[in-house]
Amino acid sequence: MNHRILIIDDDERLCAMLQQYLGNAGYSVAARHAIAPGLLALKQASFDALVLDLMLPDGDGLDACRQLRVFSSIPVLMLTARGEAMDRILGLEMGADDYLPKPFEPRELLARLKAILRRGTPSNSDVLRFGRLEIDRGARLVRVDGKPCEMTSYQFDLLLALAERPGRVMSREQLLDAVKGEPLEAFDRTIDVHISRIRAAVEDDPKHPRRILTLRGAGYVFARSQDEQERGA
């Protein structure tokens, strides 16, 4: 599997070396040299692990890790020129999964990356993938082509309820029950409004949906195959 790794480190020479080394090991590697563009990259695209420097030009890696944990559960390997025990403890408390002091051997970094990716395997199952659509249950994010889709928390729960049962027709009552909403009243079309907005966020053409289909008189069904390449597979 070609894991995608993001490095946030202001040492451009180190980043280039790691990109080549990890690339030779089969990883797809991107680099950012400050916190702001790094966090933006994590919001805009899907990565499997983050290598994060502790000291960055626009802030502290500990603060970056704290901000990151608001929206992502990605495994984090923290790098630092410092080696004090307190820094390691703080890093782990802020949400890092492992800690590697500089200087280090690239082989050791690779071994530690493999270890946190293995530990992260259960959380990888948090991400549902249907062609170009990704639903990250842990981070509560939805992406199409790696780009985030805007929707409310309630709409995310509705989409997730459908996506966890692909190919199965769900009535409005079942959907409300799945998201623990209020009882459905006669002629209530709240679900329809939310589905319409979800389609606007995730469908290429909301008027001709391929992901969330309507079965007149029955409810909605989340399509198992949604994109052209899947249909042709």
GROMACS elastic network, one bead per residue, 0.5 to 0.9 nm:
[ bonds ]
;  ai    aj funct       b0    kb
    1    26     6  0.82463   500
    1    27     6  0.85039   500
    2    26     6  0.61307   500
    2    27     6  0.54366   500
    2    28     6  0.64888   500
    3    26     6  0.77816   500
    3    27     6  0.53090   500
    3    28     6  0.61507   500
    3    29     6  0.84515   500
    3    47     6  0.75084   500
    3    48     6  0.58908   500
    3    49     6  0.79693   500
    3   117     6  0.87737   500
    4    27     6  0.60678   500
    4    29     6  0.58779   500
    4    30     6  0.78650   500
    4    46     6  0.76617   500
    4    48     6  0.52587   500
    4    49     6  0.68933   500
    4    50     6  0.89040   500
    5    22     6  0.87879   500
    5    27     6  0.69178   500
    5    28     6  0.61053   500
    5    30     6  0.63810   500
    5    31     6  0.84690   500
    5    47     6  0.57406   500
    5    48     6  0.59076   500
    5    49     6  0.51056   500
    5    50     6  0.58203   500
    5    51     6  0.74245   500
    6    28     6  0.85780   500
    6    29     6  0.58222   500
    6    31     6  0.56211   500
    6    32     6  0.76164   500
    6    38     6  0.80017   500
    6    41     6  0.84710   500
    6    42     6  0.81221   500
    6    47     6  0.66059   500
    6    48     6  0.81321   500
    6    49     6  0.65355   500
    6    51     6  0.62096   500
    6    52     6  0.83022   500
    7    15     6  0.69755   500
    7    18     6  0.86109   500
    7    19     6  0.85857   500
    7    29     6  0.74081   500
    7    30     6  0.62534   500
    7    32     6  0.62252   500
    7    33     6  0.80936   500
    7    38     6  0.79961   500
    7    49     6  0.87519   500
    7    50     6  0.58845   500
    7    52     6  0.60002   500
    7    53     6  0.80804   500
    8    15     6  0.82826   500
    8    30     6  0.87665   500
    8    31     6  0.58462   500
    8    33     6  0.54434   500
    8    34     6  0.62884   500
    8    35     6  0.68827   500
    8    37     6  0.87316   500
    8    38     6  0.59173   500
    8    39     6  0.88838   500
    8    50     6  0.75829   500
    8    51     6  0.62419   500
    8    53     6  0.60985   500
    8    56     6  0.83610   500
    9    12     6  0.71957   500
    9    14     6  0.80541   500
    9    15     6  0.68466   500
    9    31     6  0.74452   500
    9    32     6  0.64888   500
    9    34     6  0.65185   500
    9    35     6  0.84538   500
    9    51     6  0.80522   500
    9    52     6  0.63814   500
    9    53     6  0.50887   500
    9    54     6  0.82476   500
    9    55     6  0.80589   500
    9    56     6  0.66547   500
    9    79     6  0.85879   500
   10    13     6  0.88120   500
   10    14     6  0.85650   500
   10    15     6  0.80633   500
   10    32     6  0.75076   500
   10    34     6  0.61172   500
   10    53     6  0.78631   500
   10    55     6  0.82866   500
   10    56     6  0.60683   500
   10    57     6  0.70223   500
   11    14     6  0.53487   500
   11    15     6  0.62769   500
   11    16     6  0.87667   500
   11    33     6  0.71843   500
   12    16     6  0.61316   500
   12    17     6  0.86016   500
   12    31     6  0.85455   500
   12    32     6  0.87578   500
   12    33     6  0.71195   500
   13    16     6  0.51755   500
   13    17     6  0.62731   500
   13    18     6  0.86801   500
   14    17     6  0.50961   500
   14    18     6  0.61491   500
   14    19     6  0.85025   500
   15    18     6  0.51214   500
   15    19     6  0.59664   500
   15    20     6  0.85920   500
   15    30     6  0.87162   500
   15    31     6  0.64686   500
   15    32     6  0.85334   500
   15    33     6  0.86148   500
   16    19     6  0.50642   500
   16    20     6  0.62921   500
   16    21     6  0.86076   500
   16    31     6  0.82804   500
   17    20     6  0.52908   500
   17    21     6  0.61033   500
   17    22     6  0.85021   500
   17   106     6  0.89739   500
   18    22     6  0.57029   500
   18    23     6  0.78315   500
   18    29     6  0.82765   500
   18   106     6  0.73698   500
   19    22     6  0.54285   500
   19    23     6  0.56160   500
   19    24     6  0.83960   500
   19    27     6  0.84994   500
   19    28     6  0.80138   500
   19    29     6  0.55349   500
   19    30     6  0.71604   500
   19    31     6  0.78427   500
   20    24     6  0.60918   500
   20    25     6  0.86667   500
   20    29     6  0.84597   500
   21    24     6  0.52453   500
   21    25     6  0.65244   500
   21    27     6  0.89302   500
   21   106     6  0.74475   500
   21   107     6  0.89687   500
   21   110     6  0.88756   500
   22    26     6  0.65065   500
   22    27     6  0.54564   500
   22    28     6  0.75399   500
   22    29     6  0.70924   500
   22   106     6  0.85601   500
   22   110     6  0.72736   500
   23    26     6  0.51637   500
   23    28     6  0.58638   500
   23    29     6  0.65324   500
   24    27     6  0.72374   500
   25   110     6  0.85368   500
   31    38     6  0.78248   500
   32    35     6  0.77956   500
   32    36     6  0.88903   500
   32    37     6  0.62873   500
   32    38     6  0.52946   500
   32    41     6  0.82037   500
   33    36     6  0.89014   500
   33    37     6  0.75336   500
   33    38     6  0.72581   500
   33    56     6  0.76296   500
   33    57     6  0.81549   500
   34    37     6  0.60329   500
   34    38     6  0.61666   500
   34    39     6  0.88007   500
   34    56     6  0.58731   500
   34    57     6  0.61358   500
   34    58     6  0.61125   500
   34    59     6  0.80168   500
   35    38     6  0.50009   500
   35    39     6  0.60331   500
   35    40     6  0.84499   500
   35    56     6  0.69031   500
   35    57     6  0.79611   500
   35    58     6  0.62765   500
   35    59     6  0.68186   500
   35    60     6  0.82227   500
   35    61     6  0.76236   500
   35    64     6  0.63688   500
   36    39     6  0.54137   500
   36    40     6  0.61983   500
   36    41     6  0.86744   500
   36    58     6  0.75269   500
   36    64     6  0.86257   500
   37    41     6  0.60824   500
   37    42     6  0.86895   500
   38    41     6  0.51243   500
   38    42     6  0.64236   500
   38    43     6  0.88413   500
   39    42     6  0.50527   500
   39    43     6  0.63523   500
   39    44     6  0.87197   500
   39    64     6  0.77999   500
   39    67     6  0.83605   500
   39    68     6  0.69289   500
   40    43     6  0.51209   500
   40    44     6  0.61984   500
   40    45     6  0.86571   500
   41    44     6  0.50970   500
   41    45     6  0.59599   500
   41    46     6  0.84714   500
   42    45     6  0.55256   500
   42    46     6  0.65324   500
   42    47     6  0.69377   500
   42    50     6  0.89999   500
   42    68     6  0.85113   500
   42    72     6  0.82525   500
   43    46     6  0.77227   500
   43    71     6  0.81318   500
   43    72     6  0.84733   500
   43   141     6  0.88415   500
   43   146     6  0.88849   500
   43   147     6  0.79813   500
   43   148     6  0.70078   500
   44   143     6  0.82327   500
   44   146     6  0.61632   500
   44   147     6  0.50929   500
   44   148     6  0.59542   500
   45   143     6  0.79757   500
   45   145     6  0.81782   500
   45   147     6  0.60579   500
   45   148     6  0.77431   500
   46   134     6  0.88451   500
   46   143     6  0.84325   500
   46   146     6  0.59728   500
   46   147     6  0.86321   500
   47    50     6  0.74438   500
   47    74     6  0.74731   500
   48    74     6  0.63328   500
   48    75     6  0.71211   500
   48   117     6  0.73668   500
   48   120     6  0.85867   500
   48   124     6  0.80467   500
   49    74     6  0.56514   500
   49    76     6  0.59492   500
   49    77     6  0.77159   500
   49   113     6  0.76711   500
   49   116     6  0.80257   500
   49   117     6  0.69576   500
   49   120     6  0.88032   500
   50    74     6  0.68983   500
   50    75     6  0.62234   500
   50    77     6  0.61669   500
   50    78     6  0.81577   500
   50   113     6  0.89478   500
   51    75     6  0.87176   500
   51    76     6  0.59228   500
   51    78     6  0.58107   500
   51    79     6  0.70011   500
   51   113     6  0.84846   500
   52    61     6  0.66734   500
   52    64     6  0.86011   500
   52    65     6  0.82215   500
   52    76     6  0.68364   500
   52    77     6  0.61671   500
   52    79     6  0.58378   500
   52    80     6  0.85099   500
   52    96     6  0.88811   500
   53    56     6  0.66777   500
   53    60     6  0.85014   500
   53    61     6  0.59174   500
   53    77     6  0.86171   500
   53    78     6  0.57386   500
   53    80     6  0.56572   500
   53    81     6  0.86126   500
   54    59     6  0.87703   500
   54    60     6  0.59070   500
   54    62     6  0.64902   500
   54    64     6  0.87528   500
   54    78     6  0.66039   500
   54    79     6  0.58789   500
   54    80     6  0.50479   500
   54    81     6  0.78625   500
   54    82     6  0.83616   500
   54    87     6  0.89294   500
   54    91     6  0.84339   500
   55    58     6  0.87006   500
   55    59     6  0.69670   500
   55    60     6  0.53560   500
   55    61     6  0.58377   500
   55    62     6  0.87032   500
   55    79     6  0.87095   500
   55    80     6  0.69192   500
   55    81     6  0.81093   500
   56    59     6  0.54082   500
   56    60     6  0.59065   500
   56    61     6  0.66302   500
   57    60     6  0.81142   500
   59    62     6  0.86213   500
   59    63     6  0.72328   500
   59    64     6  0.74914   500
   60    63     6  0.53628   500
   60    64     6  0.63716   500
   60    65     6  0.87444   500
   61    65     6  0.60430   500
   61    66     6  0.85491   500
   61    78     6  0.79738   500
   61    79     6  0.88950   500
   61    80     6  0.89840   500
   61    91     6  0.82294   500
   62    65     6  0.50773   500
   62    66     6  0.62930   500
   62    67     6  0.87267   500
   62    78     6  0.89835   500
   62    87     6  0.89234   500
   62    90     6  0.73709   500
   62    91     6  0.59112   500
   62    94     6  0.62723   500
   62    95     6  0.86007   500
   62    96     6  0.86043   500
   63    67     6  0.62013   500
   63    68     6  0.84734   500
   63    94     6  0.78774   500
   64    67     6  0.51183   500
   64    68     6  0.60083   500
   64    69     6  0.86929   500
   65    69     6  0.62606   500
   65    76     6  0.81768   500
   65    91     6  0.79343   500
   65    94     6  0.60565   500
   65    95     6  0.62791   500
   65    96     6  0.68959   500
   66    69     6  0.53598   500
   66    70     6  0.70240   500
   66    94     6  0.55078   500
   66    95     6  0.68174   500
   67    70     6  0.55647   500
   67    71     6  0.76943   500
   68    71     6  0.58594   500
   68    72     6  0.58090   500
   68    73     6  0.79144   500
   68    74     6  0.85608   500
   68    95     6  0.86912   500
   69    72     6  0.51410   500
   69    73     6  0.60758   500
   69    74     6  0.82459   500
   69    94     6  0.82348   500
   69    95     6  0.68322   500
   69   139     6  0.86633   500
   70    73     6  0.84261   500
   70   139     6  0.80933   500
   71   138     6  0.85333   500
   71   139     6  0.52213   500
   71   140     6  0.75913   500
   71   141     6  0.80222   500
   72    75     6  0.89993   500
   72   136     6  0.89508   500
   72   138     6  0.71279   500
   72   140     6  0.83645   500
   72   141     6  0.86560   500
   73    76     6  0.86751   500
   73    95     6  0.86711   500
   73   123     6  0.79208   500
   73   138     6  0.64837   500
   73   139     6  0.62911   500
   74   120     6  0.79494   500
   74   123     6  0.84690   500
   74   124     6  0.88899   500
   74   139     6  0.87842   500
   75    95     6  0.86751   500
   75    96     6  0.71303   500
   75    97     6  0.59607   500
   75    98     6  0.85657   500
   75   113     6  0.88525   500
   75   116     6  0.63148   500
   75   117     6  0.69585   500
   75   119     6  0.85582   500
   75   120     6  0.64583   500
   76    95     6  0.75835   500
   76    97     6  0.51942   500
   76    98     6  0.66955   500
   76    99     6  0.85832   500
   76   113     6  0.87462   500
   76   116     6  0.78224   500
   77    96     6  0.61582   500
   77    97     6  0.58855   500
   77    99     6  0.56735   500
   77   100     6  0.71939   500
   77   109     6  0.86030   500
   77   112     6  0.77685   500
   77   113     6  0.70687   500
   77   116     6  0.78358   500
   78    88     6  0.86994   500
   78    91     6  0.72366   500
   78    92     6  0.87349   500
   78    96     6  0.63488   500
   78    97     6  0.77994   500
   78    98     6  0.62583   500
   78   100     6  0.61678   500
   78   101     6  0.82474   500
   79    82     6  0.86662   500
   79    98     6  0.89287   500
   79    99     6  0.61526   500
   79   100     6  0.50809   500
   79   101     6  0.56523   500
   79   102     6  0.66209   500
   80    83     6  0.70595   500
   80    87     6  0.87355   500
   80    99     6  0.80603   500
   80   100     6  0.67935   500
   80   101     6  0.50288   500
   80   102     6  0.56116   500
   80   103     6  0.85048   500
   81   101     6  0.58307   500
   81   103     6  0.71050   500
   82    87     6  0.73301   500
   82    88     6  0.88871   500
   82   101     6  0.65429   500
   82   102     6  0.74138   500
   83    86     6  0.85272   500
   83    87     6  0.70210   500
   83    88     6  0.73844   500
   83   100     6  0.85799   500
   83   101     6  0.57099   500
   83   102     6  0.79341   500
   84    87     6  0.54395   500
   84    88     6  0.66715   500
   84    89     6  0.88641   500
   85    88     6  0.51255   500
   85    89     6  0.61660   500
   85    90     6  0.86137   500
   86    89     6  0.50135   500
   86    90     6  0.60299   500
   86    91     6  0.84282   500
   87    90     6  0.51185   500
   87    91     6  0.59902   500
   87    92     6  0.85779   500
   88    91     6  0.50918   500
   88    92     6  0.62510   500
   88    93     6  0.85678   500
   88    98     6  0.85665   500
   88    99     6  0.63426   500
   88   100     6  0.86481   500
   88   101     6  0.89050   500
   89    92     6  0.52348   500
   89    93     6  0.60923   500
   89    94     6  0.85992   500
   90    94     6  0.60441   500
   90    95     6  0.87369   500
   90    96     6  0.88609   500
   91    94     6  0.51643   500
   91    95     6  0.66185   500
   91    96     6  0.55605   500
   91    97     6  0.84518   500
   91    98     6  0.83057   500
   91    99     6  0.74694   500
   92    95     6  0.52910   500
   92    97     6  0.62461   500
   92    98     6  0.68989   500
   92    99     6  0.76277   500
   93    96     6  0.70830   500
   96    99     6  0.73229   500
   97   116     6  0.67929   500
   98   112     6  0.75347   500
   98   113     6  0.87427   500
   98   116     6  0.74474   500
   99   112     6  0.87890   500
  100   103     6  0.86060   500
  100   104     6  0.73032   500
  100   108     6  0.86347   500
  100   109     6  0.73804   500
  100   112     6  0.84571   500
  101   104     6  0.66002   500
  102   105     6  0.87477   500
  104   107     6  0.84173   500
  104   108     6  0.69486   500
  104   109     6  0.72325   500
  105   108     6  0.52787   500
  105   109     6  0.66219   500
  105   110     6  0.88146   500
  106   109     6  0.50367   500
  106   110     6  0.61417   500
  106   111     6  0.85945   500
  107   110     6  0.50179   500
  107   111     6  0.61444   500
  107   112     6  0.86212   500
  108   111     6  0.50368   500
  108   112     6  0.61599   500
  108   113     6  0.85111   500
  109   112     6  0.51252   500
  109   113     6  0.60569   500
  109   114     6  0.85982   500
  110   113     6  0.50375   500
  110   114     6  0.61905   500
  110   115     6  0.86124   500
  111   114     6  0.51781   500
  111   115     6  0.62735   500
  111   116     6  0.89092   500
  112   116     6  0.63247   500
  112   117     6  0.85366   500
  113   116     6  0.53329   500
  113   117     6  0.60790   500
  113   118     6  0.85341   500
  114   117     6  0.50972   500
  114   118     6  0.61155   500
  114   119     6  0.86331   500
  115   118     6  0.51291   500
  115   119     6  0.62469   500
  115   120     6  0.84765   500
  116   120     6  0.58613   500
  116   121     6  0.85729   500
  117   121     6  0.62315   500
  117   124     6  0.89456   500
  118   121     6  0.52053   500
  118   122     6  0.84027   500
  119   122     6  0.71763   500
  119   123     6  0.83513   500
  120   123     6  0.53001   500
  120   124     6  0.62552   500
  121   125     6  0.68377   500
  122   125     6  0.54156   500
  122   126     6  0.72933   500
  123   126     6  0.50337   500
  123   127     6  0.75893   500
  123   138     6  0.74186   500
  124   127     6  0.56542   500
  124   128     6  0.86827   500
  124   136     6  0.87459   500
  125   128     6  0.69746   500
  125   136     6  0.88781   500
  125   137     6  0.87888   500
  126   135     6  0.80205   500
  126   136     6  0.57985   500
  126   137     6  0.50739   500
  126   138     6  0.58124   500
  126   139     6  0.86478   500
  127   134     6  0.65254   500
  127   135     6  0.54652   500
  127   137     6  0.59911   500
  127   138     6  0.76197   500
  127   139     6  0.89988   500
  128   133     6  0.81297   500
  128   134     6  0.56168   500
  128   136     6  0.63914   500
  128   137     6  0.76955   500
  128   163     6  0.78232   500
  128   164     6  0.82007   500
  129   132     6  0.72586   500
  129   133     6  0.57506   500
  129   135     6  0.64777   500
  129   136     6  0.86717   500
  130   133     6  0.50863   500
  130   134     6  0.64289   500
  130   135     6  0.85372   500
  130   163     6  0.88224   500
  130   211     6  0.88314   500
  130   223     6  0.88357   500
  130   224     6  0.72561   500
  130   225     6  0.70403   500
  130   226     6  0.68584   500
  130   227     6  0.81065   500
  130   230     6  0.87264   500
  131   134     6  0.78733   500
  131   144     6  0.88173   500
  131   145     6  0.89071   500
  131   225     6  0.74331   500
  131   226     6  0.65215   500
  131   227     6  0.58158   500
  131   228     6  0.87264   500
  131   229     6  0.78063   500
  131   230     6  0.66180   500
  132   143     6  0.79382   500
  132   144     6  0.53458   500
  132   145     6  0.51799   500
  132   146     6  0.77590   500
  132   226     6  0.84558   500
  132   227     6  0.71328   500
  133   142     6  0.73665   500
  133   143     6  0.57773   500
  133   145     6  0.67276   500
  133   146     6  0.80440   500
  133   202     6  0.75842   500
  133   226     6  0.87184   500
  133   227     6  0.89822   500
  134   141     6  0.81063   500
  134   142     6  0.56779   500
  134   143     6  0.50847   500
  134   144     6  0.63346   500
  134   145     6  0.82275   500
  134   146     6  0.77227   500
  135   139     6  0.88565   500
  135   140     6  0.73293   500
  135   141     6  0.60419   500
  135   143     6  0.65833   500
  135   144     6  0.89782   500
  135   156     6  0.88235   500
  135   159     6  0.86969   500
  135   160     6  0.74712   500
  135   163     6  0.83778   500
  136   139     6  0.55333   500
  136   140     6  0.53965   500
  136   141     6  0.51102   500
  136   142     6  0.61892   500
  136   143     6  0.82647   500
  137   141     6  0.69428   500
  137   142     6  0.86375   500
  137   160     6  0.78111   500
  138   141     6  0.79899   500
  139   142     6  0.88864   500
  140   153     6  0.80254   500
  140   156     6  0.71663   500
  140   157     6  0.87867   500
  141   148     6  0.68851   500
  141   149     6  0.75588   500
  141   150     6  0.85490   500
  141   151     6  0.89529   500
  141   156     6  0.79285   500
  142   146     6  0.87326   500
  142   147     6  0.81617   500
  142   148     6  0.56786   500
  142   149     6  0.54618   500
  142   150     6  0.77333   500
  142   151     6  0.84180   500
  142   156     6  0.78585   500
  142   202     6  0.82323   500
  143   146     6  0.51773   500
  143   149     6  0.54662   500
  143   150     6  0.89421   500
  143   202     6  0.78707   500
  144   147     6  0.53244   500
  144   148     6  0.66242   500
  144   149     6  0.70109   500
  144   201     6  0.89798   500
  144   202     6  0.66613   500
  144   203     6  0.87913   500
  145   148     6  0.84996   500
  149   198     6  0.89745   500
  149   201     6  0.55779   500
  149   202     6  0.66736   500
  150   198     6  0.86667   500
  150   201     6  0.63612   500
  150   202     6  0.89419   500
  151   154     6  0.80931   500
  151   155     6  0.59584   500
  151   156     6  0.64460   500
  151   197     6  0.77228   500
  151   198     6  0.68054   500
  151   201     6  0.70834   500
  152   155     6  0.51264   500
  152   156     6  0.62064   500
  152   157     6  0.87118   500
  153   156     6  0.50173   500
  153   157     6  0.63243   500
  153   158     6  0.87368   500
  154   157     6  0.51034   500
  154   158     6  0.63106   500
  154   159     6  0.87065   500
  154   179     6  0.77669   500
  154   181     6  0.89940   500
  154   194     6  0.84042   500
  155   159     6  0.61211   500
  155   160     6  0.84742   500
  155   194     6  0.61517   500
  155   195     6  0.75401   500
  155   197     6  0.79963   500
  155   198     6  0.64826   500
  156   159     6  0.51227   500
  156   160     6  0.60467   500
  156   161     6  0.85387   500
  156   198     6  0.81121   500
  157   160     6  0.50405   500
  157   161     6  0.60656   500
  157   162     6  0.87085   500
  157   178     6  0.83755   500
  157   179     6  0.60106   500
  158   161     6  0.51031   500
  158   162     6  0.64681   500
  158   163     6  0.86751   500
  158   175     6  0.67799   500
  158   176     6  0.81554   500
  158   178     6  0.78466   500
  158   179     6  0.63851   500
  158   191     6  0.85953   500
  158   194     6  0.81613   500
  158   195     6  0.79346   500
  158   198     6  0.87089   500
  159   162     6  0.52554   500
  159   163     6  0.60523   500
  159   164     6  0.86014   500
  159   195     6  0.80826   500
  159   198     6  0.73002   500
  159   212     6  0.86839   500
  159   222     6  0.85872   500
  160   164     6  0.59419   500
  160   165     6  0.86179   500
  161   164     6  0.55422   500
  161   165     6  0.68824   500
  161   175     6  0.68667   500
  161   178     6  0.62284   500
  161   179     6  0.70861   500
  162   165     6  0.53877   500
  162   166     6  0.64802   500
  162   167     6  0.88303   500
  162   168     6  0.80742   500
  162   169     6  0.86110   500
  162   170     6  0.74110   500
  162   175     6  0.77785   500
  162   212     6  0.81405   500
  162   220     6  0.79547   500
  162   221     6  0.67477   500
  162   222     6  0.55297   500
  163   166     6  0.53448   500
  163   167     6  0.87783   500
  163   212     6  0.89618   500
  163   221     6  0.86637   500
  163   222     6  0.58243   500
  163   223     6  0.82973   500
  163   224     6  0.86985   500
  164   222     6  0.86368   500
  165   168     6  0.56515   500
  165   169     6  0.83582   500
  165   170     6  0.85877   500
  165   221     6  0.82321   500
  165   222     6  0.71412   500
  166   169     6  0.84092   500
  166   221     6  0.68783   500
  166   223     6  0.58307   500
  166   224     6  0.53748   500
  167   221     6  0.58826   500
  167   222     6  0.56693   500
  167   223     6  0.55163   500
  167   224     6  0.57097   500
  168   220     6  0.82649   500
  168   221     6  0.56193   500
  168   222     6  0.70009   500
  168   223     6  0.85008   500
  169   214     6  0.88932   500
  169   215     6  0.76938   500
  169   218     6  0.71887   500
  169   219     6  0.62034   500
  169   220     6  0.55247   500
  169   222     6  0.77123   500
  170   173     6  0.79748   500
  170   174     6  0.58199   500
  170   175     6  0.63401   500
  170   218     6  0.73798   500
  170   219     6  0.53427   500
  170   220     6  0.53329   500
  170   221     6  0.61526   500
  170   222     6  0.88259   500
  171   174     6  0.51328   500
  171   175     6  0.62629   500
  171   176     6  0.86575   500
  171   217     6  0.87090   500
  171   218     6  0.57673   500
  171   220     6  0.64216   500
  171   221     6  0.88503   500
  172   175     6  0.50768   500
  172   176     6  0.61737   500
  172   177     6  0.85380   500
  172   184     6  0.78108   500
  172   189     6  0.89046   500
  172   191     6  0.66312   500
  172   192     6  0.84469   500
  172   218     6  0.83213   500
  172   219     6  0.59829   500
  172   220     6  0.78155   500
  173   176     6  0.51495   500
  173   177     6  0.61153   500
  173   178     6  0.85515   500
  173   183     6  0.78676   500
  173   184     6  0.64384   500
  173   219     6  0.89671   500
  174   178     6  0.60104   500
  174   179     6  0.87105   500
  175   179     6  0.63332   500
  175   180     6  0.83635   500
  175   181     6  0.85102   500
  175   191     6  0.81114   500
  175   220     6  0.89721   500
  176   179     6  0.53506   500
  176   180     6  0.58401   500
  176   181     6  0.50666   500
  176   182     6  0.69457   500
  176   183     6  0.71873   500
  176   184     6  0.72588   500
  176   191     6  0.79181   500
  177   181     6  0.62991   500
  177   182     6  0.82294   500
  177   183     6  0.80652   500
  178   181     6  0.78220   500
  180   183     6  0.87745   500
  181   184     6  0.84325   500
  182   185     6  0.88144   500
  184   187     6  0.84406   500
  184   188     6  0.62900   500
  184   189     6  0.88674   500
  184   190     6  0.87403   500
  185   188     6  0.51952   500
  185   189     6  0.88218   500
  186   189     6  0.87873   500
  188   191     6  0.77202   500
  188   192     6  0.86603   500
  189   192     6  0.51595   500
  189   193     6  0.64802   500
  189   194     6  0.88806   500
  190   193     6  0.52141   500
  190   194     6  0.63985   500
  190   195     6  0.86742   500
  191   194     6  0.51275   500
  191   195     6  0.60509   500
  191   196     6  0.85006   500
  192   195     6  0.50394   500
  192   196     6  0.60706   500
  192   197     6  0.86816   500
  193   196     6  0.50975   500
  193   197     6  0.64192   500
  193   198     6  0.87597   500
  194   197     6  0.51084   500
  194   198     6  0.61800   500
  194   199     6  0.85916   500
  195   199     6  0.61059   500
  195   200     6  0.85712   500
  195   212     6  0.80769   500
  195   220     6  0.89614   500
  196   199     6  0.51524   500
  196   200     6  0.63185   500
  196   201     6  0.88607   500
  196   206     6  0.77153   500
  197   201     6  0.64421   500
  197   202     6  0.89114   500
  197   206     6  0.89313   500
  198   201     6  0.50894   500
  198   202     6  0.62568   500
  198   203     6  0.80608   500
  198   206     6  0.89471   500
  198   212     6  0.88114   500
  199   202     6  0.52371   500
  199   203     6  0.51106   500
  199   204     6  0.84987   500
  199   205     6  0.82235   500
  199   206     6  0.53156   500
  199   207     6  0.85419   500
  199   209     6  0.70342   500
  199   211     6  0.79952   500
  199   212     6  0.71366   500
  200   203     6  0.59738   500
  200   204     6  0.81169   500
  200   205     6  0.78019   500
  200   206     6  0.53973   500
  200   207     6  0.87554   500
  201   204     6  0.85415   500
  201   206     6  0.83421   500
  202   205     6  0.88137   500
  202   206     6  0.80687   500
  202   211     6  0.79280   500
  203   206     6  0.52191   500
  203   207     6  0.86928   500
  203   208     6  0.83099   500
  203   209     6  0.59901   500
  203   210     6  0.69834   500
  203   211     6  0.67323   500
  203   212     6  0.83667   500
  204   208     6  0.83918   500
  204   209     6  0.75536   500
  204   210     6  0.83159   500
  205   208     6  0.54115   500
  205   209     6  0.60526   500
  205   210     6  0.82712   500
  206   209     6  0.51093   500
  206   210     6  0.84292   500
  208   213     6  0.89580   500
  209   212     6  0.61548   500
  209   213     6  0.63121   500
  209   214     6  0.87937   500
  210   213     6  0.64622   500
  210   222     6  0.86115   500
  210   223     6  0.68603   500
  210   225     6  0.83187   500
  210   226     6  0.55037   500
  210   227     6  0.76431   500
  211   221     6  0.82748   500
  211   222     6  0.57684   500
  211   223     6  0.51559   500
  211   224     6  0.79707   500
  211   225     6  0.78706   500
  211   226     6  0.54576   500
  211   227     6  0.84373   500
  212   220     6  0.66128   500
  212   221     6  0.57912   500
  212   223     6  0.62058   500
  213   219     6  0.86077   500
  213   220     6  0.56102   500
  213   221     6  0.52526   500
  213   222     6  0.62949   500
  213   223     6  0.68701   500
  214   217     6  0.87474   500
  214   218     6  0.80184   500
  214   219     6  0.60654   500
  214   221     6  0.65250   500
  215   218     6  0.53557   500
  215   219     6  0.53408   500
  215   220     6  0.57802   500
  215   221     6  0.73099   500
  216   219     6  0.65309   500
  216   220     6  0.83789   500
  222   226     6  0.89895   500
  223   226     6  0.60378   500
  225   228     6  0.82950   500
  225   229     6  0.89176   500
  225   230     6  0.56358   500
  225   231     6  0.59499   500
  226   229     6  0.85223   500
  226   230     6  0.65961   500
  226   231     6  0.70052   500
  227   230     6  0.53565   500
  227   231     6  0.63505   500
  227   232     6  0.87543   500
  228   231     6  0.50450   500
  228   232     6  0.61344   500
  228   233     6  0.85007   500
  229   232     6  0.51583   500
  229   233     6  0.60558   500
